[in-house]
Amino acid sequence: MTALDLDLLRKTAGGRTMEGRSAAHSLDRMTALQMAKRTVIFNVDAESIGSLIDAARVDIPGLTANRLFQTVANHNPDTFWAIARRDRFDINSPKGDGFLAVLPLTHEGTRRLIDGRLDTKNPELCYVARQSERPAGIYVWAIHAKGVLAAGIPLVLEKFSAPLYRGVNIYSRPVTKGGLRVLEPLGFKPGAQYDGLFTSKLQMFDRSGDLPQIAPNDTVTVQVVRSMDEMARVIAIRGAIYMGEQRCPFEEEFDGNDFSATHLICHKNGEPVGCMRIRYFAEFAKLERLAVRHEGRGGGLAGRILDAAIDLCRKKGYRVLYAHSQRRFLKVWESRGFRMMGGRELVFSDFDYVEVKLETEKDPHSITLQDDPYKIIRPEGQWDRPGILERSAGRGLCQAATQ
């Protein structure tokens, strides 16, 4: 949803086009000082948001309700930016003349944006990242910036070059013919992708090149446990965290379910740093025993483990994922799209827990009875590569079977 001056935007972006822009097009290298001479951007209160949205309805019919913009801004203040002409701006009484609103989306929120399941007119907050959380994608929700105010758009987008947002792709859905070209000078291209999904209905500013290069020895892997050695590492991690840090009794931590579950183990630079357990039921999969060693906390490893668990469950055909989260860690689960279930509160092993649930879609290539039988017997989570039993088929029947 956009209303702005295309020609002015092209000039303030330095006249860059899809064919001729500089190869180094990171947002933090834009001509911000030049544009700042014309405009000012700032956060505003709920009343001012309402006024700006009301003014925009003249140019953007069907704009989302005021209360939704206000609710989202209360959830994450960085979602709504007022734009004003510098020559009219008064710090004692800041008043915007236009605005740009975005939705910083979680992993599941970005997936839903790409596959069309995200209701952008009434977005659920569980899919919107909080101010302190790194989003998986940033959606340009609405723009109203006419004339000189268009110079403020790159200034707002530049806010998302901070370390928390660096390398996160930005998405837009133009609804007018002019909107198809409106963000082109800033590096947007038709078509958008994320996590193996693609849509032609969005534009995307690919900022993956802005991510810092990871040294070859700084690697993180999450994989299914396949050996007793890896299982011993899982036991050591859980023993250190649940028994050592949280004083959980042995018989409560190792509860008899470990040999009826799938385990994931996370390594960083070859060192085991985290794990998770997954158990499967008829209508849902249960994610549990998520643990990260203190040496690896604060680096997003819990999210990486959760992403791997969600992907594995989706490939197995599950649409509902269920878990118990300690209240203090609820944000970790919410960052991946899980929502707290009302009603029951749990206490076990001396900590309070709440029920959380993620409703998603099974992977388009999830395992079914119609698949090749050799695919079904491949190692857990490695259904995309030939297994040892397929190679054994090349030996033919044994002599006893032919007699």
Beta strands, then each sheet from edge to edge (+ up, - down):
strand 1: 39-42
strand 2: 80-85
strand 3: 98-105
strand 4: 137-144
strand 5: 170-172
strand 6: 189-194
strand 7: 197-205
strand 8: 220-224
strand 9: 262-268
strand 10: 271-280
strand 11: 285-292
strand 12: 320-326
strand 13: 339-348
strand 14: 351-359
sheet 1: 1+ 2- 3+ 4- 5- 7+ 6-
sheet 2: 8+ 9- 10+ 11- 12- 14+ 13-
end
